Amino acid sequence: GPRVVVIGAGIVGTSLADELVARGLGDVTVVDRGPLPAAGGSSSHAPGLVFATNASRTLSDLAAATITKFRGLSTPDALCFNAVGGLEVATTPERLAELHRKAGWAASWGRRAEVVDTADCVRLHPLLDPATVLGGLHTPDDGLADALTCIAVQRRRAEAGGARFLADTQVLDVLTVGDRVVGVRTDAGVLDADVVVSCGGFWGAELGELVGLTVPLVAMGHEYVTTTAVPAAAPFADPRTGHAAATLPILRHQNADLYYRQHGDRIGIGYYGHDPVVVDMTSLYDDTADQPMPSMLPFSASGFRAAWDESQRVLPGLRDAAIADGFTGIFSFTPDGGPMLGPHPGLDGFWVAEAIWVTQSAGAAAAIADWVVTGAPGIDVSGCDVNRFAPAELDRDAVVARSSRAFVEVYDIIHPRAVPAEARDLRLSALHDDHVARGASFGVSHGCERPLWFAANRSLTERFPIDAPGMPEWYTRGWSPIALAEAVATREVGGLFDMSSLTRVEISGPDAVATLAPLITRDPDRPVGSVVYALMLDETGGVLSDVTVARVDHDRLVVGVNGPLDVARLSHAARHARARGATVDVREITDETCCVAVWGPRALDIVAPLTDLDVSPSGLRYYRCADAVVAGVQASLTRVSYVGEFGWEITTSASDGSRLAAALGENAERVGAVWGGRAAMDCLRIEKGYRSWGTDMTRTDSPHEAGVAFAVAKDHEFVGRAAVAERPVVRQLHTLVADDRDTVLLESEPLRHRGSDVGYVTSAAWSPAVGATVAYAWGPADLRPGDAVTAEWFGQERSLRVAPPVTVDPENLRLKG
Ligand code: FAD
């Protein structure tokens, strides 16, 4: 097996060593610059609260896996996990509603959780003042992980399997030959390695710099205090010591950015309400010289005063105690709150597993171990992959701004459509100023600003009156009824959509086609002018991405992909092909190009007058592309549609974008077509049965399950082909239509069939064409059109019916023009 060096002996590195040894790897060395077992990182002082309910299914699954493992490692004298349960309390009606939403996530992801009333809150946590809480969310499987005990037990097991742990050994450099890792240089000598996994916690960015990898995490301080003895807590103290000494559930009071755990007859209090403390890593050792370890900064008593007052209000027993000690502990925050997992895109053998809480530690370690050993992590890691950010998003100021926001919002109620205020305008479409002039509301995707709808279209709601119900306030956040009018206008007349923010990659060179072919489920080797929709699969047949490949020239492909992960994947393939002697180049061209889609019944009237190309339905056929001069600029037309209407995506250079768009806009106006935003497009694509990768399907799903098996060719060789043929279909992505006009759904709501939790909603839109909400949801494969199901919206059951996959124009008549 490969020789592995793990950098960092915190909870993540140690869990990883254990997982690697369990997978039969014998040569595993864990190095830490600090002493062992308490190496001085975040794990050395972590209070270890584990709440498994999360908006992200992946983070919830990783937490559940961590709980299962740590429970299993516990012995009577080494309690790794103390399953005291979790209680999150609400002190405002908004928070109480949010707890219902969270209970929905728990049901969706298969966790146990229940919204309970005030009396139950106090029964579960008798220190609570009933006058202060409106209710709570009880999660009986949550609890306290004792990080140091988990580290000790896993280390012992890993060492028994042959792993070595080296204390006081700092990694100074990572050694490479070509684009492969060959070892690390430490202050105690060189360690040869085929695989190096960086588990350096909040030192992750600095370790990444050793190999030219930007790891977008920010070391931040977070205050934690322990009280003196609390008489009211004494009866609930467990006679055992350490983390075992608790019987009270872990408690979160998120309205005040506070959480609590019991340490015997004392209470530990963590606080996120203070201003973000961004740690200066260049002076870390000076700043912490007087502290017990480098992950502890001095405590700020003044910054904690409000937290202490509020704590005494909700837990009156604390009035009989004082703060005994406190510290500002350091750990990682990231731009989107997710961890950093995965391979270095340009250096084979170097992996990252950082910005991981104790809560997800063992689950993440198992996923990374699977990924390193088999090539597949076994879960949807798209939201955790260190390669998920566009280069512009990796700008340090942007990373710090977004990560600081993640700190501030850690306990906030986050709307699924919320758009951050920080680090905006990182990537602008060539049409940005025009969109601003049209009154666009913007969302952000991979750092790109993209219009959601246009205020200039407000009067459309009169031209296309839609009998939409009154939407609940939560649904209307980050949304506008204008989007419905834009959707209707597109179907009835036509719509222009700025597709510039969608990631485009050019693959060029004599071996371009041969390099791409094995990565996708359809053969791209077709005549110039052909376009194919295909999938990228992993070895297990899971959907890594869906792509549109245009053969624009014999040795040039333009591939529409789903973002930075695909760019990294294609670049990696090209690098390896070149190493085998191929001539191929992969280049992202998103920012240098501009793409406008023209879709709808009047699309021909908009575009035909601007070009000599025969753009009639039979001239440029469906799934064909051609170069042409459009409105005087050199452009490329691709006859595809993400909304299910006749038309093209027209791509030109960024510098010509405005000119092209102006001409298209003028003709559009003449026929009554409109600019549409992403919200309208989302509604249209859901009506049409089109999937959004990352939302509706991920690498955990097969093409058959996700309803995209039509894109898998029988006569083509590709990665995952054998697995796809063998995978049983147990669950499926279904299309649902709500029974009642006024039902709305967003995402992640639990799906029930005959009273049991059977799945969850992935995306949904209120559809003007149907006059009701259309949603996609994962559920059992044996659900059939017509079956009655329910989805839960803030604790209320809504009835829906399973529908045929495509709601609008299943015969593709509109696409044909
Ligand atoms: P660490 O434990 O920091 O380990 C990284 C190791 O890498 C360190 O030991 C370091 O010495 C080593 N290292 C770095 N650079 C080098 C080098 N060049 N060479 C060799 N070794 C190197 N999480 C929860 O889930 N629940 C909680 O309740 C919770 N509460 C918290 C409260 C506080 C006050 C803090 C600070 C954090 C809390 N966390 C909590 C977060 C959690 O503690 C961390 O996310 C987790 O411990 C990180 O583990 P790790 O193994 O990645 O990092």
Residues whose N, C-alpha, C, O or C-beta is under 5 A from the ligand:
A	BS01	FAD	I7 G8 A9 G10 I11 V12 G13 V31 D32 R33 G34 A39 G40 G41 S42 S43 S44 A46 P47 G48 L49 V50 T169 Q170 V171 C199 G200 G201 F202 W203 H222 Y224 G329 I330 F331 A353 I356 W357 V358 T359
